[in-house]
Amino acid sequence: MARIAGKSANFSFNSVAIEDELSSVEMSYEVNLPEVTSFGDSAAEFVEGLPTGAFSVSGFWDGAASQGDATIFGQVTSGEAAFIFQPTGEAADANNANYTGNALVKSYRIRAEVGGPVAYDTEFQVNGAIARAVS
């Protein structure tokens, strides 16, 4: 397996490619593991529950109508929208997994600093499963 740099990653939300303004994308997929330990057990016991996915993205703010601010802010409290994450920036194949699904905007923060760029951070809560495509 070859190692790659993240410089070519693609991310789109609500059919808008916003990777041209992003500086980081983080996907997390966690499984709920409720504890079911009883008095007779010699150690903690858990059962596998349902998974939940989330994305955190950070980037440089662009107020144009076809960019991240309009896309993300416009989706706040408007329900879920589709996402596509391509870590390699390539279409899905045996060496390039792509992740898709639907997500809700959980938070959207804009920050401006003297001497720095205007930037934003967004958290998306995946609604349902994340699909992993390889071809």
N, C-alpha and C positions, 0 to 999 in steps of 0.2 A: 504494500500500500504506500503510495507516494504521499508525502506531506505537502501541503499547499499553504500559500499565504491567503489571508482573507481579503485581499485587495480587490478581488473580482466578484464578491458576493452581490447577489441581487435580492431586493425585497420590494414587494408591491402590496398595497393595501387598497381595497375597493377599486381594483383595476387600474391603479395609478402607481407607476414605478417611481419609488422615492429614493432608490439607492444612490442617486447622484448627489444627494445632500446628507446622507447618513455617514457617520464615522464609526458606528458600532451597532451590531445586532446580536442579541442574546436570546436563544430559545431555551426554555426549560420545560421538562415533561416529568411530572412527579406522580407517584402512585400513592394513594391514601392507604396507610397501613394501620388499621385499627388494632389496638392491643386486645387480646382475648385470653390473657393469662388467668388461670384459675388457681385456687389454693393448692391443688395437688401437683402443679407444674414445678419443675426444678429450675426453670429459667423462663424469661418472658416469651410469650407466644403472640404471633401476629397473623392476620389474614390479609390477603391482597385485595384491596378495594379498587375503586375506579381511578383512572389516571386523569390528570388535569394539566393543561398546557398553558404557557404564557410566553410572551415576547417582551423584551425591553429593547427599545431602539433609542439612539442618540444621534443628533445631527445638527446641521447648520440651518437655521431658519431661512425660509424663502417664502415670501408672501404672495407669490404669483398664484393665479387661480388654478393652475394645473400641477401644483407642488404639494408638499407634505402638510403645510399649515392648513390650507383650504380643505384638503382631503381628510386629515385627522380631526381637526376642529369641527368640520361639517358632519362628522359621524358621531360626535359626542351625544349621547342619549338618543341616537337614531337607530339603535339595534346593531346587529352583527353585520360584518362585511367580510368578503373573502380576502385571504392573504396567500402569498406564494413566497417561500424562502428558498433560495438557491445558494447554498454556501460556497459553491465553486463558480457560480455565475453561468453555469452551463445547463443545458437541457438534461432532463433525467435520463440516465443510462446506467449500466452496471457499475460505473466508477463515480457517478455524480447523483447522489440522492437529492431529491427536491421534496420539500415539505409544504403541504397545503391544508387549508381548512377555513374556518370562519372564526372571527374574533370580535370582541367588544372593546371599545376604548375604555380602559380603566382609569388612566390619568394622562394628562397632557400638561407639561410644564415648559414655559419659555423663560429663558434667562438672558439678561444683557449685562455685560460688565464693561466698565471703563477700560479701554485698551484691549478688549477682547471681542470676539464675534458674538452676534446674537445666535443663540443655540436653543435646542429643545430636547426634552426627554419624554418618551411616551411608553406607557405600559399597556399592552394588549392582553386581555384575558381570552383564551381560546374557548369557544363555545362548542362543545362536542369534541371529537377526536382529531388528532393531527394525522393526516395521511402521509406516508413515506413512499414516494414513487422512485423507482430505479430504472424504468424503461418506458 
